[in-house]
Amino acid sequence: MTPLEGLTVLDLTRVLSGPYCTMLLADMGARVIKIEQPGKGDDTRGWGPPFVEGESAYFLSINRNKESVTLDFKRPEGRAILNRLIATSDVLVENFRPGTLTKQGLDYQTLAASHPRLVYASISGFGHTGPRSAEAGYDAVMQGEGGLMSITGAADGPPFRLGVAIADIVSGMFAAQGITLALFARERTRRGQQVDIGMLDSVAALLTYQAAIYFATGSAPSRMGNRHPTIVPYETFSAADGEFVLAVGNDDQWRRLCDAADIEDDGRFANDRTRGTRYGEP
């Protein structure tokens, strides 16, 4: 038996952050019913090439294990169908701009009055509270505002966006985690709750030790190419037959590297603090 077997997720999301979340729930066994726009479907159905038998590879990568139905819930007949789906769902996931579904009576407070066991998850750029809550959020913008681009790229080059839409992906992961925790809490309280995920919050959470470096020193971390700010050697190197990655994470690995590569260490680099970490003590 899969962990979420027997649970139904109503998926009102599109593009990446929300679909990634609901894909994870589907992978865990939930039945996911994806609502798509009539005549067009999810925007990512048109994102390509490549296409596989007419289907976008992008769309396929984040929408496995789901059932799809096109539905215009702004029309009375479509809204009636949506209401029936909500009544039989355990979870509703949406990533509209905050306030959009409130105008249609599809916000958490309105639905919870009639469906107290519903777990309602929202993903947006800046969350549903705060001075910027009404603003839209896009992955590239969040990578910039959240600090990832300032620590990605060559030391003497411009900021770089990561090779995948990491802001969308991590927001979807946090949303899936929040939903499973809310479902766990529902087993004890018999009530659902709202999970509110902000993309900027999610990106900031990825900074971990880079943020700690700033709080400890007052200096913002900068781009270092493939180097690591606190672990040495931990980067890419060039060899006669190509590039390779060397990751030496502790003193024992350093000693073994010295033995394997016939490196003589006179003791200056014997421990983590003395191997030249940028912020370490000399």
URUR-V973673 format. One record per residue. N is the residue number from 1. RES is the residue in one small letter. SS is DSSP state (alpha for helix, beta for strand, coil for the rest). OMEGA is omega in whole degrees, 0 to 359 (NA if undefined). BURIAL is + if it has 24 or more other ideal C-beta (glycine too) atoms within 12 Angstrom, else -. Layout:
n & res & ss & omega & burial
N & RES & SS & OMEGA & BURIAL
N & RES & SS & OMEGA & BURIAL
This chain:
n & res & ss & omega & burial
1 & m & coil & 179 & -
2 & t & coil & 188 & -
3 & p & coil & 184 & -
4 & l & coil & 179 & +
5 & e & coil & 180 & -
6 & g & coil & 179 & -
7 & l & coil & 180 & +
8 & t & beta & 179 & +
9 & v & beta & 175 & +
10 & l & beta & 189 & +
11 & d & beta & 177 & +
12 & l & beta & 185 & +
13 & t & coil & 176 & +
14 & r & coil & 181 & +
15 & v & coil & 190 & +
16 & l & coil & 188 & +
17 & s & alpha & 179 & +
18 & g & alpha & 177 & +
19 & p & alpha & 177 & +
20 & y & alpha & 177 & +
21 & c & alpha & 184 & +
22 & t & alpha & 174 & +
23 & m & alpha & 178 & +
24 & l & alpha & 178 & +
25 & l & alpha & 177 & +
26 & a & alpha & 178 & +
27 & d & alpha & 180 & +
28 & m & coil & 173 & +
29 & g & coil & 180 & -
30 & a & coil & 170 & +
31 & r & beta & 182 & +
32 & v & beta & 177 & +
33 & i & beta & 185 & +
34 & k & beta & 178 & +
35 & i & beta & 181 & +
36 & e & beta & 182 & +
37 & q & coil & 180 & +
38 & p & coil & 176 & -
39 & g & coil & 184 & -
40 & k & coil & 183 & -
41 & g & coil & 177 & +
42 & d & coil & 181 & +
43 & d & alpha & 186 & -
44 & t & alpha & 174 & +
45 & r & alpha & 180 & +
46 & g & alpha & 183 & -
47 & w & coil & 180 & -
48 & g & coil & 5 & -
49 & p & coil & 7 & -
50 & p & coil & 173 & -
51 & f & beta & 180 & -
52 & v & beta & 183 & -
53 & e & coil & 177 & -
54 & g & coil & 181 & -
55 & e & beta & 178 & -
56 & s & beta & 176 & -
57 & a & alpha & 177 & -
58 & y & alpha & 181 & +
59 & f & alpha & 182 & +
60 & l & alpha & 185 & -
61 & s & alpha & 185 & -
62 & i & alpha & 182 & +
63 & n & coil & 178 & +
64 & r & coil & 174 & -
65 & n & coil & 180 & +
66 & k & beta & 169 & +
67 & e & beta & 182 & -
68 & s & beta & 174 & +
69 & v & beta & 175 & -
70 & t & beta & 186 & -
71 & l & coil & 174 & +
72 & d & coil & 185 & -
73 & f & coil & 170 & +
74 & k & coil & 177 & -
75 & r & coil & 185 & -
76 & p & alpha & 182 & -
77 & e & alpha & 177 & -
78 & g & alpha & 179 & -
79 & r & alpha & 178 & -
80 & a & alpha & 177 & -
81 & i & alpha & 180 & -
82 & l & alpha & 179 & +
83 & n & alpha & 179 & +
84 & r & alpha & 178 & -
85 & l & alpha & 178 & +
86 & i & alpha & 183 & +
87 & a & alpha & 182 & -
88 & t & coil & 183 & -
89 & s & coil & 174 & +
90 & d & coil & 186 & +
91 & v & beta & 170 & +
92 & l & beta & 179 & +
93 & v & beta & 179 & +
94 & e & beta & 175 & +
95 & n & coil & 173 & +
96 & f & coil & 173 & +
97 & r & coil & 182 & +
98 & p & coil & 180 & +
99 & g & coil & 183 & -
100 & t & coil & 182 & -
101 & l & coil & 177 & +
102 & t & alpha & 180 & -
103 & k & alpha & 182 & -
104 & q & alpha & 181 & -
105 & g & coil & 181 & -
106 & l & coil & 176 & +
107 & d & coil & 185 & +
108 & y & alpha & 184 & +
109 & q & alpha & 181 & -
110 & t & alpha & 183 & -
111 & l & alpha & 182 & +
112 & a & alpha & 179 & -
113 & a & alpha & 180 & -
114 & s & alpha & 183 & -
115 & h & coil & 187 & +
116 & p & coil & 180 & -
117 & r & coil & 183 & +
118 & l & coil & 170 & +
119 & v & beta & 189 & +
120 & y & beta & 183 & +
121 & a & beta & 179 & +
122 & s & beta & 175 & +
123 & i & beta & 180 & +
124 & s & beta & 183 & +
125 & g & coil & 187 & +
126 & f & coil & 181 & +
127 & g & coil & 185 & +
128 & h & coil & 175 & +
129 & t & coil & 178 & -
130 & g & coil & 187 & -
131 & p & coil & 183 & -
132 & r & coil & 186 & -
133 & s & coil & 183 & +
134 & a & coil & 183 & -
135 & e & coil & 176 & -
136 & a & coil & 179 & -
137 & g & coil & 178 & +
138 & y & coil & 187 & +
139 & d & alpha & 184 & +
140 & a & alpha & 179 & +
141 & v & alpha & 181 & -
142 & m & alpha & 176 & +
143 & q & alpha & 178 & +
144 & g & alpha & 183 & +
145 & e & alpha & 183 & +
146 & g & coil & 175 & +
147 & g & coil & 184 & +
148 & l & coil & 183 & +
149 & m & alpha & 180 & +
150 & s & alpha & 179 & +
151 & i & alpha & 181 & +
152 & t & coil & 179 & +
153 & g & coil & 180 & -
154 & a & coil & 183 & -
155 & a & coil & 182 & -
156 & d & coil & 182 & -
157 & g & coil & 180 & -
158 & p & coil & 176 & -
159 & p & coil & 180 & -
160 & f & coil & 169 & -
161 & r & coil & 177 & +
162 & l & coil & 185 & +
163 & g & coil & 173 & -
164 & v & coil & 181 & -
165 & a & coil & 189 & +
166 & i & alpha & 179 & +
167 & a & alpha & 177 & +
168 & d & alpha & 186 & +
169 & i & alpha & 182 & +
170 & v & alpha & 175 & +
171 & s & alpha & 176 & +
172 & g & alpha & 179 & +
173 & m & alpha & 178 & +
174 & f & alpha & 178 & +
175 & a & alpha & 178 & +
176 & a & alpha & 177 & +
177 & q & alpha & 179 & -
178 & g & alpha & 179 & +
179 & i & alpha & 181 & +
180 & t & alpha & 176 & +
181 & l & alpha & 178 & -
182 & a & alpha & 177 & +
183 & l & alpha & 176 & +
184 & f & alpha & 179 & -
185 & a & alpha & 180 & -
186 & r & alpha & 178 & +
187 & e & alpha & 182 & -
188 & r & alpha & 184 & -
189 & t & alpha & 184 & -
190 & r & coil & 179 & -
191 & r & coil & 174 & -
192 & g & coil & 178 & +
193 & q & coil & 179 & +
194 & q & beta & 174 & +
195 & v & beta & 185 & +
196 & d & beta & 184 & +
197 & i & beta & 174 & +
198 & g & beta & 181 & +
199 & m & alpha & 180 & +
200 & l & alpha & 176 & +
201 & d & alpha & 183 & +
202 & s & alpha & 179 & +
203 & v & alpha & 180 & +
204 & a & alpha & 180 & +
205 & a & alpha & 180 & +
206 & l & coil & 186 & +
207 & l & coil & 175 & +
208 & t & alpha & 186 & -
209 & y & alpha & 176 & -
210 & q & alpha & 175 & +
211 & a & alpha & 180 & -
212 & a & alpha & 177 & -
213 & i & alpha & 179 & +
214 & y & alpha & 181 & -
215 & f & alpha & 182 & -
216 & a & alpha & 188 & -
217 & t & alpha & 185 & -
218 & g & coil & 179 & -
219 & s & coil & 179 & -
220 & a & coil & 176 & -
221 & p & coil & 181 & +
222 & s & coil & 178 & +
223 & r & coil & 183 & +
224 & m & coil & 183 & +
225 & g & coil & 180 & -
226 & n & coil & 178 & +
227 & r & coil & 176 & +
228 & h & coil & 184 & +
229 & p & coil & 185 & +
230 & t & coil & 182 & +
231 & i & coil & 181 & +
232 & v & coil & 352 & +
233 & p & coil & 183 & +
234 & y & beta & 185 & +
235 & e & beta & 177 & -
236 & t & beta & 178 & -
237 & f & beta & 177 & -
238 & s & beta & 176 & -
239 & a & beta & 182 & -
240 & a & coil & 183 & -
241 & d & coil & 175 & -
242 & g & beta & 181 & -
243 & e & beta & 174 & -
244 & f & beta & 180 & -
245 & v & beta & 177 & -
246 & l & beta & 181 & +
247 & a & beta & 180 & -
248 & v & coil & 190 & +
249 & g & coil & 181 & -
250 & n & coil & 186 & -
251 & d & alpha & 179 & -
252 & d & alpha & 177 & -
253 & q & alpha & 177 & -
254 & w & alpha & 179 & +
255 & r & alpha & 180 & -
256 & r & alpha & 176 & -
257 & l & alpha & 179 & +
258 & c & alpha & 179 & -
259 & d & alpha & 184 & -
260 & a & alpha & 184 & -
261 & a & alpha & 180 & -
262 & d & coil & 178 & -
263 & i & coil & 178 & -
264 & e & coil & 180 & -
265 & d & coil & 181 & -
266 & d & coil & 178 & -
267 & g & coil & 181 & -
268 & r & coil & 184 & -
269 & f & coil & 189 & -
270 & a & coil & 180 & -
271 & n & coil & 186 & -
272 & d & alpha & 185 & +
273 & r & alpha & 185 & -
274 & t & alpha & 181 & -
275 & r & coil & 170 & +
276 & g & coil & 177 & +
277 & t & coil & 189 & +
278 & r & coil & 185 & +
279 & y & coil & 182 & +
280 & g & coil & 176 & -
281 & e & coil & 180 & -
282 & p & coil & NA & -
